[in-house]
Amino acid sequence: MVKFYITGILCLCIYGLTFAQHTFRATIKDSNTREPLFGVSVYIPQLEKGAATDRNGFVSLSEIPDGKYTINIQYIGYQTLKLQKAFPLTEQQQPLIIYLTPSSEEMDEVVITSTRSTRTIEDIPTRVEFIAGEELAEKGNMKPGDIRMLLNESTGIQTQQTSATSYNSSIRIQGLDGKYTQLLRDGLPLYSGYSGGLSLMQIAPLDLKQVEVIKGSSSTLYGGGAIAGLVNLISRTPEDNRQLNFMVNGTSALGLDVSGFYAEKYGKVGTTVFASYNKGTAYDPADIGLTAIPDFERFTLNPKLFLYLDKTEVQVGFNYVTENRLGGNMDYVEEKSNTGYFEKNNTDRFSTQLIATHKLA
């Protein structure tokens, strides 16, 4: 009789333990194609229990105690799904059918303006090279004082140094002389066409949104100065969120670059302000008595005002650049001697900008 009671109690315990263990069954499919997914990871973190789907998209997790658990469903290329389930599952008679949504990232639309028409880069028959995003930021961090490195690492473009002492450079496209390359800022000739001189070394890249390069003649749009090609520097514009960027850079040659950019949009009015200070110390790494990097000091200020009307957008701004640049004999530059070869450039530029765009339809 005692043995019978003991046997009954043991059976009840085993039955209760078995009843407390549950199974989760599901079939996982693609939400678009409705096809089963193979190798989907199904994991319960609280129990450290998991499994993967078979070729039919089926998965089964057994020995789940009573309670509420989070089930993580993960698959490469799909959005992670987290399910909250309380066991026992009273509603589950057949395996659950779960659909995963593919995860995709869409690239921002690239609009080209150098062809005098605001068309996307996919729809333009002209070959246009586009520099923006991470590449533009990388080159700006490597050389924040000017845009020489930004252009020099593009295929078919060479920034040639035309002066050994003042570091003056010009842009050569497809081997043609620099005077045949047009340098633009927001579609307008930079410094009224005087871009073959020191202008290239006096443009900081922090306020640039993108750079568009057309290799080959564009003289029909921009005149004889664009026989070899053109480089259009597109400035950053105000966005819905405020932008505030600062950059400070120091070099082993005792150079200093400090730049700041601010942009904000207030309804139908927006503004951008860019300011930079660049300083270089005379440097002679070869110890030949001549400067490889001249002594210069430059300050740039470029504020703009934007008006957004119904179908019209107006940009008004001005640009001020002042620079003193001295290169040549090291003794003369360092004021140790009153004689010797030197090259001195004093720049004071003040330019205004007015762009009005009206959309008819």
LUMGUKOL-753300 format. One record per residue (C-alpha): residue number from 1; residue in one letter; x, y, z. Coordinates in Angstrom, 3 decimals. Layout:
N
@nr: NUM | rest: A | px: X | py: Y | pz: Z
...
//
This chain:
361
@nr: 1 | rest: M | px: 0.000 | py: 0.000 | pz: 0.000
@nr: 2 | rest: V | px: 2.855 | py: 2.359 | pz: 0.897
@nr: 3 | rest: K | px: 4.603 | py: 1.554 | pz: -2.352
@nr: 4 | rest: F | px: 1.442 | py: 2.387 | pz: -4.256
@nr: 5 | rest: Y | px: 1.204 | py: 5.858 | pz: -2.645
@nr: 6 | rest: I | px: 4.893 | py: 6.553 | pz: -3.293
@nr: 7 | rest: T | px: 4.533 | py: 5.494 | pz: -6.910
@nr: 8 | rest: G | px: 1.465 | py: 7.730 | pz: -7.308
@nr: 9 | rest: I | px: 3.236 | py: 10.748 | pz: -5.832
@nr: 10 | rest: L | px: 6.223 | py: 10.258 | pz: -8.132
@nr: 11 | rest: C | px: 3.945 | py: 10.015 | pz: -11.158
@nr: 12 | rest: L | px: 2.205 | py: 13.240 | pz: -10.200
@nr: 13 | rest: C | px: 5.562 | py: 15.037 | pz: -9.816
@nr: 14 | rest: I | px: 6.792 | py: 13.768 | pz: -13.165
@nr: 15 | rest: Y | px: 3.494 | py: 14.740 | pz: -14.790
@nr: 16 | rest: G | px: 3.673 | py: 18.240 | pz: -13.263
@nr: 17 | rest: L | px: 7.292 | py: 18.689 | pz: -14.381
@nr: 18 | rest: T | px: 6.420 | py: 17.535 | pz: -17.877
@nr: 19 | rest: F | px: 3.400 | py: 19.810 | pz: -18.001
@nr: 20 | rest: A | px: 5.574 | py: 22.837 | pz: -17.044
@nr: 21 | rest: Q | px: 7.819 | py: 22.376 | pz: -20.122
@nr: 22 | rest: H | px: 6.499 | py: 23.966 | pz: -23.325
@nr: 23 | rest: T | px: 7.504 | py: 24.190 | pz: -26.982
@nr: 24 | rest: F | px: 7.655 | py: 27.193 | pz: -29.291
@nr: 25 | rest: R | px: 7.161 | py: 26.380 | pz: -32.955
@nr: 26 | rest: A | px: 7.239 | py: 28.862 | pz: -35.829
@nr: 27 | rest: T | px: 7.744 | py: 29.163 | pz: -39.570
@nr: 28 | rest: I | px: 9.667 | py: 32.278 | pz: -40.639
@nr: 29 | rest: K | px: 9.220 | py: 33.781 | pz: -44.110
@nr: 30 | rest: D | px: 10.167 | py: 36.833 | pz: -46.140
@nr: 31 | rest: S | px: 7.493 | py: 39.531 | pz: -45.895
@nr: 32 | rest: N | px: 7.759 | py: 40.384 | pz: -49.612
@nr: 33 | rest: T | px: 8.213 | py: 37.059 | pz: -51.366
@nr: 34 | rest: R | px: 6.513 | py: 34.858 | pz: -48.727
@nr: 35 | rest: E | px: 9.387 | py: 32.406 | pz: -49.185
@nr: 36 | rest: P | px: 10.752 | py: 30.506 | pz: -46.140
@nr: 37 | rest: L | px: 14.084 | py: 31.694 | pz: -44.750
@nr: 38 | rest: F | px: 16.837 | py: 29.224 | pz: -43.937
@nr: 39 | rest: G | px: 19.229 | py: 29.781 | pz: -41.019
@nr: 40 | rest: V | px: 17.226 | py: 32.407 | pz: -39.110
@nr: 41 | rest: S | px: 18.411 | py: 32.677 | pz: -35.502
@nr: 42 | rest: V | px: 15.695 | py: 32.326 | pz: -32.835
@nr: 43 | rest: Y | px: 16.975 | py: 32.975 | pz: -29.331
@nr: 44 | rest: I | px: 15.531 | py: 33.440 | pz: -25.812
@nr: 45 | rest: P | px: 18.072 | py: 35.456 | pz: -23.773
@nr: 46 | rest: Q | px: 16.515 | py: 34.721 | pz: -20.366
@nr: 47 | rest: L | px: 16.907 | py: 30.960 | pz: -20.884
@nr: 48 | rest: E | px: 20.037 | py: 31.115 | pz: -23.077
@nr: 49 | rest: K | px: 18.227 | py: 28.819 | pz: -25.443
@nr: 50 | rest: G | px: 18.183 | py: 29.112 | pz: -29.214
@nr: 51 | rest: A | px: 17.877 | py: 27.377 | pz: -32.558
@nr: 52 | rest: A | px: 17.952 | py: 28.074 | pz: -36.297
@nr: 53 | rest: T | px: 15.341 | py: 27.484 | pz: -38.972
@nr: 54 | rest: D | px: 15.629 | py: 24.613 | pz: -41.431
@nr: 55 | rest: R | px: 15.205 | py: 24.789 | pz: -45.195
@nr: 56 | rest: N | px: 11.458 | py: 25.055 | pz: -44.772
@nr: 57 | rest: G | px: 11.822 | py: 28.011 | pz: -42.419
@nr: 58 | rest: F | px: 10.648 | py: 25.917 | pz: -39.459
@nr: 59 | rest: V | px: 12.120 | py: 26.207 | pz: -35.967
@nr: 60 | rest: S | px: 11.242 | py: 24.558 | pz: -32.680
@nr: 61 | rest: L | px: 12.328 | py: 25.463 | pz: -29.145
@nr: 62 | rest: S | px: 11.413 | py: 22.930 | pz: -26.462
@nr: 63 | rest: E | px: 11.637 | py: 22.695 | pz: -22.680
@nr: 64 | rest: I | px: 10.433 | py: 26.250 | pz: -22.068
@nr: 65 | rest: P | px: 9.152 | py: 26.747 | pz: -18.488
@nr: 66 | rest: D | px: 6.096 | py: 28.784 | pz: -17.552
@nr: 67 | rest: G | px: 6.626 | py: 32.526 | pz: -17.701
@nr: 68 | rest: K | px: 6.935 | py: 35.526 | pz: -19.976
@nr: 69 | rest: Y | px: 9.964 | py: 35.657 | pz: -22.277
@nr: 70 | rest: T | px: 11.426 | py: 37.764 | pz: -25.084
@nr: 71 | rest: I | px: 12.147 | py: 35.886 | pz: -28.310
@nr: 72 | rest: N | px: 14.759 | py: 37.515 | pz: -30.569
@nr: 73 | rest: I | px: 14.548 | py: 36.641 | pz: -34.268
@nr: 74 | rest: Q | px: 17.605 | py: 37.754 | pz: -36.258
@nr: 75 | rest: Y | px: 18.724 | py: 37.249 | pz: -39.840
@nr: 76 | rest: I | px: 21.371 | py: 38.992 | pz: -41.935
@nr: 77 | rest: G | px: 19.792 | py: 41.552 | pz: -44.234
@nr: 78 | rest: Y | px: 16.535 | py: 41.690 | pz: -42.283
@nr: 79 | rest: Q | px: 15.258 | py: 43.799 | pz: -39.424
@nr: 80 | rest: T | px: 15.561 | py: 42.183 | pz: -36.004
@nr: 81 | rest: L | px: 12.188 | py: 41.148 | pz: -34.556
@nr: 82 | rest: K | px: 11.509 | py: 40.849 | pz: -30.809
@nr: 83 | rest: L | px: 8.421 | py: 38.973 | pz: -29.643
@nr: 84 | rest: Q | px: 6.973 | py: 38.979 | pz: -26.136
@nr: 85 | rest: K | px: 5.381 | py: 35.596 | pz: -25.404
@nr: 86 | rest: A | px: 3.825 | py: 34.204 | pz: -22.197
@nr: 87 | rest: F | px: 4.001 | py: 30.427 | pz: -21.750
@nr: 88 | rest: P | px: 1.943 | py: 28.333 | pz: -21.922
@nr: 89 | rest: L | px: 0.745 | py: 29.542 | pz: -25.330
@nr: 90 | rest: T | px: -2.984 | py: 28.962 | pz: -25.168
@nr: 91 | rest: E | px: -3.632 | py: 30.138 | pz: -28.707
@nr: 92 | rest: Q | px: -0.935 | py: 28.116 | pz: -30.492
@nr: 93 | rest: Q | px: -2.217 | py: 24.928 | pz: -32.090
@nr: 94 | rest: Q | px: -0.237 | py: 25.243 | pz: -35.336
@nr: 95 | rest: P | px: 3.272 | py: 26.764 | pz: -35.781
@nr: 96 | rest: L | px: 3.254 | py: 30.539 | pz: -35.843
@nr: 97 | rest: I | px: 3.935 | py: 32.169 | pz: -39.213
@nr: 98 | rest: I | px: 6.344 | py: 35.080 | pz: -38.760
@nr: 99 | rest: Y | px: 7.352 | py: 37.484 | pz: -41.522
@nr: 100 | rest: L | px: 10.687 | py: 39.345 | pz: -41.488
@nr: 101 | rest: T | px: 11.073 | py: 42.657 | pz: -43.260
@nr: 102 | rest: P | px: 14.252 | py: 43.208 | pz: -45.341
@nr: 103 | rest: S | px: 16.416 | py: 46.035 | pz: -44.061
@nr: 104 | rest: S | px: 17.812 | py: 48.372 | pz: -46.687
@nr: 105 | rest: E | px: 19.567 | py: 51.724 | pz: -46.711
@nr: 106 | rest: E | px: 18.697 | py: 54.250 | pz: -49.375
@nr: 107 | rest: M | px: 21.363 | py: 56.652 | pz: -50.586
@nr: 108 | rest: D | px: 20.563 | py: 60.327 | pz: -50.687
@nr: 109 | rest: E | px: 19.594 | py: 61.689 | pz: -54.062
@nr: 110 | rest: V | px: 22.583 | py: 63.209 | pz: -55.874
@nr: 111 | rest: V | px: 21.616 | py: 66.346 | pz: -57.814
@nr: 112 | rest: I | px: 24.132 | py: 67.813 | pz: -60.275
@nr: 113 | rest: T | px: 24.013 | py: 71.551 | pz: -60.995
@nr: 114 | rest: S | px: 27.205 | py: 72.095 | pz: -63.030
@nr: 115 | rest: T | px: 25.384 | py: 71.281 | pz: -66.284
@nr: 116 | rest: R | px: 23.042 | py: 74.255 | pz: -65.677
@nr: 117 | rest: S | px: 20.154 | py: 71.852 | pz: -65.028
@nr: 118 | rest: T | px: 19.193 | py: 70.346 | pz: -61.661
@nr: 119 | rest: R | px: 19.058 | py: 66.707 | pz: -62.728
@nr: 120 | rest: T | px: 20.051 | py: 63.583 | pz: -60.841
@nr: 121 | rest: I | px: 23.421 | py: 62.054 | pz: -61.652
@nr: 122 | rest: E | px: 21.758 | py: 58.958 | pz: -63.183
@nr: 123 | rest: D | px: 19.880 | py: 61.045 | pz: -65.784
@nr: 124 | rest: I | px: 22.750 | py: 63.230 | pz: -67.001
@nr: 125 | rest: P | px: 24.418 | py: 62.219 | pz: -70.298
@nr: 126 | rest: T | px: 27.542 | py: 64.230 | pz: -69.444
@nr: 127 | rest: R | px: 30.186 | py: 62.433 | pz: -67.438
@nr: 128 | rest: V | px: 30.373 | py: 64.194 | pz: -64.078
@nr: 129 | rest: E | px: 32.532 | py: 63.105 | pz: -61.154
@nr: 130 | rest: F | px: 30.994 | py: 63.696 | pz: -57.769
@nr: 131 | rest: I | px: 32.931 | py: 64.121 | pz: -54.499
@nr: 132 | rest: A | px: 30.915 | py: 64.349 | pz: -51.299
@nr: 133 | rest: G | px: 30.082 | py: 62.606 | pz: -48.055
@nr: 134 | rest: E | px: 32.795 | py: 60.618 | pz: -46.312
@nr: 135 | rest: E | px: 35.355 | py: 61.177 | pz: -49.073
@nr: 136 | rest: L | px: 34.959 | py: 64.942 | pz: -48.844
@nr: 137 | rest: A | px: 35.168 | py: 64.840 | pz: -45.046
@nr: 138 | rest: E | px: 38.257 | py: 62.614 | pz: -45.149
@nr: 139 | rest: K | px: 40.163 | py: 64.904 | pz: -47.503
@nr: 140 | rest: G | px: 39.059 | py: 67.920 | pz: -45.483
@nr: 141 | rest: N | px: 40.448 | py: 66.395 | pz: -42.305
@nr: 142 | rest: M | px: 43.732 | py: 65.499 | pz: -43.978
@nr: 143 | rest: K | px: 44.253 | py: 68.973 | pz: -45.452
@nr: 144 | rest: P | px: 41.854 | py: 71.464 | pz: -43.814
@nr: 145 | rest: G | px: 43.677 | py: 74.568 | pz: -45.044
@nr: 146 | rest: D | px: 42.992 | py: 74.242 | pz: -48.781
@nr: 147 | rest: I | px: 41.432 | py: 71.977 | pz: -51.420
@nr: 148 | rest: R | px: 44.639 | py: 70.865 | pz: -53.126
@nr: 149 | rest: M | px: 44.588 | py: 67.299 | pz: -51.757
@nr: 150 | rest: L | px: 40.848 | py: 67.028 | pz: -52.399
@nr: 151 | rest: L | px: 41.387 | py: 67.519 | pz: -56.135
@nr: 152 | rest: N | px: 44.817 | py: 65.941 | pz: -56.523
@nr: 153 | rest: E | px: 43.587 | py: 62.439 | pz: -55.633
@nr: 154 | rest: S | px: 40.890 | py: 62.435 | pz: -58.307
@nr: 155 | rest: T | px: 41.626 | py: 60.516 | pz: -61.509
@nr: 156 | rest: G | px: 42.648 | py: 62.714 | pz: -64.425
@nr: 157 | rest: I | px: 43.240 | py: 65.811 | pz: -62.274
@nr: 158 | rest: Q | px: 46.646 | py: 67.104 | pz: -61.224
@nr: 159 | rest: T | px: 47.279 | py: 70.112 | pz: -59.023
@nr: 160 | rest: Q | px: 50.611 | py: 71.382 | pz: -60.278
@nr: 161 | rest: Q | px: 52.763 | py: 73.617 | pz: -58.107
@nr: 162 | rest: T | px: 53.762 | py: 76.585 | pz: -60.249
@nr: 163 | rest: S | px: 55.958 | py: 78.367 | pz: -57.702
@nr: 164 | rest: A | px: 58.602 | py: 76.693 | pz: -55.581
@nr: 165 | rest: T | px: 58.565 | py: 79.414 | pz: -52.937
@nr: 166 | rest: S | px: 54.996 | py: 80.725 | pz: -52.673
@nr: 167 | rest: Y | px: 53.385 | py: 77.259 | pz: -53.107
@nr: 168 | rest: N | px: 51.179 | py: 78.651 | pz: -55.873
@nr: 169 | rest: S | px: 49.315 | py: 75.853 | pz: -57.698
@nr: 170 | rest: S | px: 47.032 | py: 75.377 | pz: -60.672
@nr: 171 | rest: I | px: 44.636 | py: 72.640 | pz: -61.769
@nr: 172 | rest: R | px: 45.496 | py: 70.561 | pz: -64.823
@nr: 173 | rest: I | px: 42.757 | py: 68.362 | pz: -66.286
@nr: 174 | rest: Q | px: 43.667 | py: 65.750 | pz: -68.915
@nr: 175 | rest: G | px: 47.133 | py: 67.269 | pz: -69.274
@nr: 176 | rest: L | px: 46.045 | py: 70.743 | pz: -70.398
@nr: 177 | rest: D | px: 47.438 | py: 73.871 | pz: -68.795
@nr: 178 | rest: G | px: 45.782 | py: 75.247 | pz: -65.689
@nr: 179 | rest: K | px: 44.512 | py: 78.355 | pz: -67.463
@nr: 180 | rest: Y | px: 42.070 | py: 76.145 | pz: -69.374
@nr: 181 | rest: T | px: 40.380 | py: 74.861 | pz: -66.204
@nr: 182 | rest: Q | px: 37.483 | py: 76.875 | pz: -64.834
@nr: 183 | rest: L | px: 37.038 | py: 77.005 | pz: -61.058
@nr: 184 | rest: L | px: 33.467 | py: 77.770 | pz: -59.944
@nr: 185 | rest: R | px: 31.763 | py: 78.424 | pz: -56.636
@nr: 186 | rest: D | px: 28.052 | py: 77.544 | pz: -56.657
@nr: 187 | rest: G | px: 28.057 | py: 77.812 | pz: -60.447
@nr: 188 | rest: L | px: 29.669 | py: 81.267 | pz: -60.552
@nr: 189 | rest: P | px: 33.285 | py: 81.955 | pz: -61.648
@nr: 190 | rest: L | px: 35.406 | py: 82.105 | pz: -58.528
@nr: 191 | rest: Y | px: 37.097 | py: 85.476 | pz: -57.994
@nr: 192 | rest: S | px: 35.925 | py: 86.646 | pz: -61.434
@nr: 193 | rest: G | px: 38.028 | py: 84.064 | pz: -63.244
@nr: 194 | rest: Y | px: 41.316 | py: 84.623 | pz: -61.405
@nr: 195 | rest: S | px: 41.422 | py: 81.008 | pz: -60.254
@nr: 196 | rest: G | px: 44.699 | py: 79.970 | pz: -61.828
@nr: 197 | rest: G | px: 46.784 | py: 81.643 | pz: -59.118
@nr: 198 | rest: L | px: 46.614 | py: 81.488 | pz: -55.358
@nr: 199 | rest: S | px: 42.849 | py: 80.929 | pz: -55.236
@nr: 200 | rest: L | px: 43.297 | py: 77.166 | pz: -55.092
@nr: 201 | rest: M | px: 45.418 | py: 77.489 | pz: -51.951
@nr: 202 | rest: Q | px: 43.010 | py: 79.920 | pz: -50.300
@nr: 203 | rest: I | px: 39.811 | py: 77.804 | pz: -50.228
@nr: 204 | rest: A | px: 39.067 | py: 75.850 | pz: -47.054
@nr: 205 | rest: P | px: 36.846 | py: 72.755 | pz: -47.545
@nr: 206 | rest: L | px: 34.839 | py: 72.827 | pz: -44.289
@nr: 207 | rest: D | px: 31.804 | py: 74.624 | pz: -45.778
@nr: 208 | rest: L | px: 31.663 | py: 72.500 | pz: -48.942
@nr: 209 | rest: K | px: 28.676 | py: 70.235 | pz: -49.522
@nr: 210 | rest: Q | px: 29.975 | py: 68.561 | pz: -52.679
@nr: 211 | rest: V | px: 32.464 | py: 69.005 | pz: -55.513
@nr: 212 | rest: E | px: 31.493 | py: 68.376 | pz: -59.128
@nr: 213 | rest: V | px: 34.165 | py: 67.825 | pz: -61.775
@nr: 214 | rest: I | px: 33.515 | py: 67.768 | pz: -65.526
@nr: 215 | rest: K | px: 36.467 | py: 66.552 | pz: -67.582
@nr: 216 | rest: G | px: 36.411 | py: 67.804 | pz: -71.125
@nr: 217 | rest: S | px: 35.298 | py: 70.988 | pz: -72.761
@nr: 218 | rest: S | px: 32.457 | py: 72.896 | pz: -71.130
@nr: 219 | rest: S | px: 33.188 | py: 76.121 | pz: -72.955
@nr: 220 | rest: T | px: 29.656 | py: 76.221 | pz: -74.395
@nr: 221 | rest: L | px: 28.366 | py: 76.828 | pz: -70.861
@nr: 222 | rest: Y | px: 31.225 | py: 78.653 | pz: -69.156
@nr: 223 | rest: G | px: 33.388 | py: 80.202 | pz: -71.875
@nr: 224 | rest: G | px: 36.931 | py: 79.657 | pz: -73.079
@nr: 225 | rest: G | px: 38.299 | py: 79.154 | pz: -69.576
@nr: 226 | rest: A | px: 36.621 | py: 75.728 | pz: -69.385
@nr: 227 | rest: I | px: 38.261 | py: 74.068 | pz: -72.391
@nr: 228 | rest: A | px: 39.965 | py: 71.392 | pz: -70.279
@nr: 229 | rest: G | px: 37.108 | py: 71.080 | pz: -67.811
@nr: 230 | rest: L | px: 35.631 | py: 72.696 | pz: -64.756
@nr: 231 | rest: V | px: 35.534 | py: 72.233 | pz: -61.004
@nr: 232 | rest: N | px: 32.355 | py: 73.422 | pz: -59.289
@nr: 233 | rest: L | px: 32.500 | py: 73.867 | pz: -55.502
@nr: 234 | rest: I | px: 28.998 | py: 73.572 | pz: -54.020
@nr: 235 | rest: S | px: 28.546 | py: 75.256 | pz: -50.637
@nr: 236 | rest: R | px: 26.524 | py: 73.805 | pz: -47.795
@nr: 237 | rest: T | px: 23.029 | py: 75.188 | pz: -47.297
@nr: 238 | rest: P | px: 20.785 | py: 75.438 | pz: -44.210
@nr: 239 | rest: E | px: 18.818 | py: 72.348 | pz: -43.249
@nr: 240 | rest: D | px: 15.956 | py: 71.678 | pz: -40.866
@nr: 241 | rest: N | px: 18.426 | py: 70.828 | pz: -38.086
@nr: 242 | rest: R | px: 21.038 | py: 73.316 | pz: -36.950
@nr: 243 | rest: Q | px: 24.602 | py: 72.640 | pz: -38.093
@nr: 244 | rest: L | px: 27.624 | py: 73.677 | pz: -36.068
@nr: 245 | rest: N | px: 31.115 | py: 72.429 | pz: -36.957
@nr: 246 | rest: F | px: 34.567 | py: 73.353 | pz: -35.707
@nr: 247 | rest: M | px: 37.960 | py: 72.110 | pz: -36.843
@nr: 248 | rest: V | px: 41.361 | py: 72.750 | pz: -35.300
@nr: 249 | rest: N | px: 44.490 | py: 71.324 | pz: -36.904
@nr: 250 | rest: G | px: 48.180 | py: 71.657 | pz: -36.126
@nr: 251 | rest: T | px: 51.148 | py: 70.414 | pz: -38.155
@nr: 252 | rest: S | px: 54.713 | py: 69.440 | pz: -37.365
@nr: 253 | rest: A | px: 55.837 | py: 72.327 | pz: -39.601
@nr: 254 | rest: L | px: 54.257 | py: 74.771 | pz: -37.100
@nr: 255 | rest: G | px: 51.119 | py: 75.288 | pz: -39.167
@nr: 256 | rest: L | px: 47.700 | py: 76.059 | pz: -37.682
@nr: 257 | rest: D | px: 44.197 | py: 75.761 | pz: -39.175
@nr: 258 | rest: V | px: 41.074 | py: 76.852 | pz: -37.295
@nr: 259 | rest: S | px: 37.705 | py: 76.729 | pz: -39.067
@nr: 260 | rest: G | px: 34.091 | py: 77.102 | pz: -37.998
@nr: 261 | rest: F | px: 30.784 | py: 76.651 | pz: -39.817
@nr: 262 | rest: Y | px: 27.251 | py: 77.465 | pz: -38.673
@nr: 263 | rest: A | px: 23.955 | py: 76.970 | pz: -40.522
@nr: 264 | rest: E | px: 20.345 | py: 77.188 | pz: -39.423
@nr: 265 | rest: K | px: 16.950 | py: 77.570 | pz: -41.040
@nr: 266 | rest: Y | px: 14.171 | py: 79.706 | pz: -39.567
@nr: 267 | rest: G | px: 11.052 | py: 78.936 | pz: -41.568
@nr: 268 | rest: K | px: 11.461 | py: 80.773 | pz: -44.883
@nr: 269 | rest: V | px: 14.763 | py: 82.352 | pz: -43.880
@nr: 270 | rest: G | px: 18.114 | py: 80.622 | pz: -43.451
@nr: 271 | rest: T | px: 21.692 | py: 81.623 | pz: -42.856
@nr: 272 | rest: T | px: 25.195 | py: 80.170 | pz: -43.020
@nr: 273 | rest: V | px: 28.404 | py: 81.622 | pz: -41.612
@nr: 274 | rest: F | px: 31.862 | py: 80.277 | pz: -42.374
@nr: 275 | rest: A | px: 35.084 | py: 81.637 | pz: -40.877
@nr: 276 | rest: S | px: 38.609 | py: 80.271 | pz: -40.940
@nr: 277 | rest: Y | px: 42.090 | py: 81.255 | pz: -39.841
@nr: 278 | rest: N | px: 45.108 | py: 79.599 | pz: -41.439
@nr: 279 | rest: K | px: 48.739 | py: 80.163 | pz: -40.594
@nr: 280 | rest: G | px: 51.901 | py: 78.635 | pz: -41.975
@nr: 281 | rest: T | px: 55.497 | py: 79.009 | pz: -40.791
@nr: 282 | rest: A | px: 58.419 | py: 79.102 | pz: -43.198
@nr: 283 | rest: Y | px: 59.723 | py: 75.546 | pz: -43.512
@nr: 284 | rest: D | px: 62.826 | py: 74.190 | pz: -45.250
@nr: 285 | rest: P | px: 62.974 | py: 70.381 | pz: -44.804
@nr: 286 | rest: A | px: 65.778 | py: 69.922 | pz: -47.366
@nr: 287 | rest: D | px: 67.977 | py: 72.537 | pz: -45.645
@nr: 288 | rest: I | px: 68.794 | py: 74.293 | pz: -48.930
@nr: 289 | rest: G | px: 68.028 | py: 77.792 | pz: -47.710
@nr: 290 | rest: L | px: 64.728 | py: 78.170 | pz: -49.611
@nr: 291 | rest: T | px: 61.210 | py: 77.759 | pz: -48.258
@nr: 292 | rest: A | px: 59.291 | py: 74.639 | pz: -49.272
@nr: 293 | rest: I | px: 56.325 | py: 76.028 | pz: -47.307
@nr: 294 | rest: P | px: 56.075 | py: 79.823 | pz: -47.267
@nr: 295 | rest: D | px: 55.254 | py: 81.976 | pz: -44.289
@nr: 296 | rest: F | px: 51.609 | py: 83.015 | pz: -44.577
@nr: 297 | rest: E | px: 48.646 | py: 84.130 | pz: -42.527
@nr: 298 | rest: R | px: 45.099 | py: 84.086 | pz: -43.899
@nr: 299 | rest: F | px: 41.636 | py: 84.967 | pz: -42.620
@nr: 300 | rest: T | px: 38.372 | py: 84.092 | pz: -44.422
@nr: 301 | rest: L | px: 34.804 | py: 85.179 | pz: -43.668
@nr: 302 | rest: N | px: 31.812 | py: 84.046 | pz: -45.725
@nr: 303 | rest: P | px: 28.253 | py: 84.731 | pz: -44.425
@nr: 304 | rest: K | px: 25.141 | py: 84.026 | pz: -46.526
@nr: 305 | rest: L | px: 21.424 | py: 84.728 | pz: -46.267
@nr: 306 | rest: F | px: 18.797 | py: 82.443 | pz: -47.834
@nr: 307 | rest: L | px: 15.184 | py: 83.333 | pz: -48.624
@nr: 308 | rest: Y | px: 12.728 | py: 80.527 | pz: -49.406
@nr: 309 | rest: L | px: 9.596 | py: 81.881 | pz: -51.096
@nr: 310 | rest: D | px: 6.830 | py: 79.889 | pz: -52.789
@nr: 311 | rest: K | px: 8.668 | py: 78.954 | pz: -55.981
@nr: 312 | rest: T | px: 11.688 | py: 81.200 | pz: -55.646
@nr: 313 | rest: E | px: 14.926 | py: 80.767 | pz: -53.705
@nr: 314 | rest: V | px: 17.303 | py: 83.671 | pz: -53.225
@nr: 315 | rest: Q | px: 20.891 | py: 83.528 | pz: -51.917
@nr: 316 | rest: V | px: 22.771 | py: 86.654 | pz: -50.905
@nr: 317 | rest: G | px: 26.275 | py: 86.570 | pz: -49.482
@nr: 318 | rest: F | px: 29.756 | py: 87.980 | pz: -49.535
@nr: 319 | rest: N | px: 33.230 | py: 86.579 | pz: -49.186
@nr: 320 | rest: Y | px: 36.234 | py: 88.296 | pz: -47.678
@nr: 321 | rest: V | px: 39.767 | py: 86.892 | pz: -47.822
@nr: 322 | rest: T | px: 42.923 | py: 88.565 | pz: -46.622
@nr: 323 | rest: E | px: 46.315 | py: 86.912 | pz: -46.742
@nr: 324 | rest: N | px: 49.989 | py: 87.834 | pz: -46.487
@nr: 325 | rest: R | px: 52.303 | py: 85.248 | pz: -48.033
@nr: 326 | rest: L | px: 56.095 | py: 85.395 | pz: -48.132
@nr: 327 | rest: G | px: 58.464 | py: 82.762 | pz: -49.477
@nr: 328 | rest: G | px: 62.018 | py: 82.538 | pz: -50.752
@nr: 329 | rest: N | px: 65.353 | py: 82.808 | pz: -48.982
@nr: 330 | rest: M | px: 65.014 | py: 81.548 | pz: -45.397
@nr: 331 | rest: D | px: 67.299 | py: 84.244 | pz: -43.987
@nr: 332 | rest: Y | px: 65.200 | py: 86.962 | pz: -45.634
@nr: 333 | rest: V | px: 61.889 | py: 85.419 | pz: -44.516
@nr: 334 | rest: E | px: 63.147 | py: 85.078 | pz: -40.940
@nr: 335 | rest: E | px: 64.466 | py: 88.695 | pz: -41.112
@nr: 336 | rest: K | px: 68.058 | py: 87.609 | pz: -40.615
@nr: 337 | rest: S | px: 69.134 | py: 89.310 | pz: -43.831
@nr: 338 | rest: N | px: 67.936 | py: 92.217 | pz: -45.979
@nr: 339 | rest: T | px: 69.025 | py: 90.627 | pz: -49.264
@nr: 340 | rest: G | px: 68.126 | py: 87.459 | pz: -51.090
@nr: 341 | rest: Y | px: 65.460 | py: 86.116 | pz: -53.401
@nr: 342 | rest: F | px: 61.902 | py: 86.320 | pz: -52.157
@nr: 343 | rest: E | px: 58.348 | py: 86.222 | pz: -53.463
@nr: 344 | rest: K | px: 55.672 | py: 88.174 | pz: -51.635
@nr: 345 | rest: N | px: 51.909 | py: 88.078 | pz: -52.194
@nr: 346 | rest: N | px: 49.417 | py: 90.281 | pz: -50.379
@nr: 347 | rest: T | px: 45.780 | py: 89.385 | pz: -51.034
@nr: 348 | rest: D | px: 42.651 | py: 91.327 | pz: -50.102
@nr: 349 | rest: R | px: 39.541 | py: 90.033 | pz: -51.833
@nr: 350 | rest: F | px: 35.967 | py: 91.110 | pz: -51.301
@nr: 351 | rest: S | px: 33.309 | py: 89.502 | pz: -53.491
@nr: 352 | rest: T | px: 29.522 | py: 89.444 | pz: -53.392
@nr: 353 | rest: Q | px: 27.154 | py: 86.710 | pz: -54.489
@nr: 354 | rest: L | px: 23.512 | py: 86.858 | pz: -55.592
@nr: 355 | rest: I | px: 21.663 | py: 83.798 | pz: -56.889
@nr: 356 | rest: A | px: 17.917 | py: 83.703 | pz: -57.562
@nr: 357 | rest: T | px: 16.201 | py: 80.507 | pz: -58.691
@nr: 358 | rest: H | px: 12.569 | py: 80.412 | pz: -59.763
@nr: 359 | rest: K | px: 10.704 | py: 77.233 | pz: -60.676
@nr: 360 | rest: L | px: 7.986 | py: 77.661 | pz: -63.267
@nr: 361 | rest: A | px: 6.436 | py: 74.259 | pz: -62.622
//
